[in-house]
Amino acid sequence: MRIFSLSALECTKLLAESRLGHLACAKDGQPYVVPIYFAYSDSHLYAFSMPGKKIEWMRANPRVSVFVHRRGRGREWKSVIVDGRYEELPDRIGHKRDRDRAWSLLSRHADWWEPGALKPVTPPLSGHSEHIFFRILVDEISGRQSKEGM
Ligand SMILES: Cc1cc2nc3c(=O)[nH]c(=O)nc-3n(C[C@H](O)[C@H](O)[C@H](O)COP(=O)(O)OP(=O)(O)OC[C@H]3O[C@@H](n4cnc5c(N)ncnc54)[C@H](O)[C@@H]3O)c2cc1C
């Protein structure tokens, strides 16, 4: 097996063709990683969530990293690591265009909202459950792939 670097174009192609990533954020020196669905467009990864630990942590420290990978034949794989910045898209004037963009990209998949909206504990009926759209601005990107033989 040999390892190769992916070009910037190959990295963005993998992001554009992928949906599942592992989002890492950090607060007070403690990392935290969760799987999330995303949609890539124009140097941003768009995603949806309910309030919780990752949103709280990314609000406190917007520096994040996202790992995306795809298996190939046998032991072959491709992966991309994005270093980027969390940007919340609140339901307010000034963010409507980007929020609509997030919605239209994510809703290309059926039940796109479900993993982000469901929690083990159902919030009280009286509680206001905020729907959060956010995006990660891609600052740095790197990619690698393994190929068998040669
Ligand atoms: C395939 C897949 C796709 C997903 N897509 C999305 C998505 O698009 N958007 C989204 O918001 N969420 C998605 N999730 C769920 C996500 O991984 C988190 O579980 C969820 O968002 C809650 O994260 P939180 O930080 O708000 O945790 P909180 O509800 O605030 O809970 C925090 C506590 O629960 C633990 N915890 C949280 N999630 C997990 C977990 N998955 N496994 C084990 N322990 C956990 C943490 O360690 C922490 O101690 C997806 C999960 C999977 C498996």
PDBQT file of the ligand as one rigid body, heavy atoms in Angstrom, charges set to zero:
ROOT
HETATM    1  C1  LIG A 201     -24.560   9.452  11.051  1.00  0.00    +0.000 C 
HETATM    2  C2  LIG A 201     -24.855  10.572  12.016  1.00  0.00    +0.000 A 
HETATM    3  C3  LIG A 201     -25.215  11.817  11.516  1.00  0.00    +0.000 A 
HETATM    4  C4  LIG A 201     -25.478  12.871  12.402  1.00  0.00    +0.000 A 
HETATM    5  N1  LIG A 201     -25.803  14.091  11.886  1.00  0.00    +0.000 NA
HETATM    6  C5  LIG A 201     -26.002  15.139  12.720  1.00  0.00    +0.000 A 
HETATM    7  C6  LIG A 201     -26.247  16.442  12.203  1.00  0.00    +0.000 A 
HETATM    8  O1  LIG A 201     -26.302  16.671  11.009  1.00  0.00    +0.000 OA
HETATM    9  N2  LIG A 201     -26.411  17.441  13.116  1.00  0.00    +0.000 N 
HETATM   10  C7  LIG A 201     -26.342  17.231  14.452  1.00  0.00    +0.000 A 
HETATM   11  O2  LIG A 201     -26.496  18.188  15.229  1.00  0.00    +0.000 OA
HETATM   12  N3  LIG A 201     -26.130  16.019  14.958  1.00  0.00    +0.000 NA
HETATM   13  C8  LIG A 201     -25.949  14.964  14.133  1.00  0.00    +0.000 A 
HETATM   14  N4  LIG A 201     -25.714  13.709  14.637  1.00  0.00    +0.000 N 
HETATM   15  C9  LIG A 201     -25.765  13.533  16.077  1.00  0.00    +0.000 C 
HETATM   16  C10 LIG A 201     -24.480  14.083  16.698  1.00  0.00    +0.000 C 
HETATM   17  O3  LIG A 201     -23.430  13.209  16.452  1.00  0.00    +0.000 OA
HETATM   18  C11 LIG A 201     -24.624  14.333  18.206  1.00  0.00    +0.000 C 
HETATM   19  O4  LIG A 201     -24.940  13.129  18.859  1.00  0.00    +0.000 OA
HETATM   20  C12 LIG A 201     -25.727  15.328  18.501  1.00  0.00    +0.000 C 
HETATM   21  O5  LIG A 201     -25.663  16.414  17.622  1.00  0.00    +0.000 OA
HETATM   22  C13 LIG A 201     -25.632  15.839  19.937  1.00  0.00    +0.000 C 
HETATM   23  O6  LIG A 201     -24.448  16.578  20.067  1.00  0.00    +0.000 OA
HETATM   24  P1  LIG A 201     -24.356  17.699  21.201  1.00  0.00    +0.000 P 
HETATM   25  O7  LIG A 201     -22.953  18.201  21.220  1.00  0.00    +0.000 OA
HETATM   26  O8  LIG A 201     -25.461  18.696  21.009  1.00  0.00    +0.000 OA
HETATM   27  O9  LIG A 201     -24.568  16.814  22.466  1.00  0.00    +0.000 OA
HETATM   28  P2  LIG A 201     -25.514  17.032  23.753  1.00  0.00    +0.000 P 
HETATM   29  O10 LIG A 201     -26.905  16.602  23.398  1.00  0.00    +0.000 OA
HETATM   30  O11 LIG A 201     -25.338  18.417  24.279  1.00  0.00    +0.000 OA
HETATM   31  O12 LIG A 201     -24.924  15.962  24.725  1.00  0.00    +0.000 OA
HETATM   32  C14 LIG A 201     -23.637  16.111  25.252  1.00  0.00    +0.000 C 
HETATM   33  C15 LIG A 201     -23.174  14.856  25.882  1.00  0.00    +0.000 C 
HETATM   34  O13 LIG A 201     -23.623  13.686  25.182  1.00  0.00    +0.000 OA
HETATM   35  C16 LIG A 201     -22.534  12.956  24.621  1.00  0.00    +0.000 C 
HETATM   36  N5  LIG A 201     -22.871  12.687  23.215  1.00  0.00    +0.000 N 
HETATM   37  C17 LIG A 201     -23.409  13.535  22.304  1.00  0.00    +0.000 A 
HETATM   38  N6  LIG A 201     -23.556  12.921  21.116  1.00  0.00    +0.000 NA
HETATM   39  C18 LIG A 201     -23.081  11.680  21.274  1.00  0.00    +0.000 A 
HETATM   40  C19 LIG A 201     -22.951  10.585  20.385  1.00  0.00    +0.000 A 
HETATM   41  N7  LIG A 201     -23.342  10.623  19.065  1.00  0.00    +0.000 N 
HETATM   42  N8  LIG A 201     -22.415   9.444  20.865  1.00  0.00    +0.000 NA
HETATM   43  C20 LIG A 201     -22.018   9.385  22.167  1.00  0.00    +0.000 A 
HETATM   44  N9  LIG A 201     -22.112  10.379  23.053  1.00  0.00    +0.000 NA
HETATM   45  C21 LIG A 201     -22.645  11.524  22.608  1.00  0.00    +0.000 A 
HETATM   46  C22 LIG A 201     -21.332  13.884  24.713  1.00  0.00    +0.000 C 
HETATM   47  O14 LIG A 201     -20.125  13.207  24.925  1.00  0.00    +0.000 OA
HETATM   48  C23 LIG A 201     -21.669  14.798  25.856  1.00  0.00    +0.000 C 
HETATM   49  O15 LIG A 201     -21.195  14.325  27.050  1.00  0.00    +0.000 OA
HETATM   50  C24 LIG A 201     -25.421  12.659  13.791  1.00  0.00    +0.000 A 
HETATM   51  C25 LIG A 201     -25.044  11.407  14.291  1.00  0.00    +0.000 A 
HETATM   52  C26 LIG A 201     -24.756  10.390  13.409  1.00  0.00    +0.000 A 
HETATM   53  C27 LIG A 201     -24.351   9.038  13.969  1.00  0.00    +0.000 C 
ENDROOT
TORSDOF 0
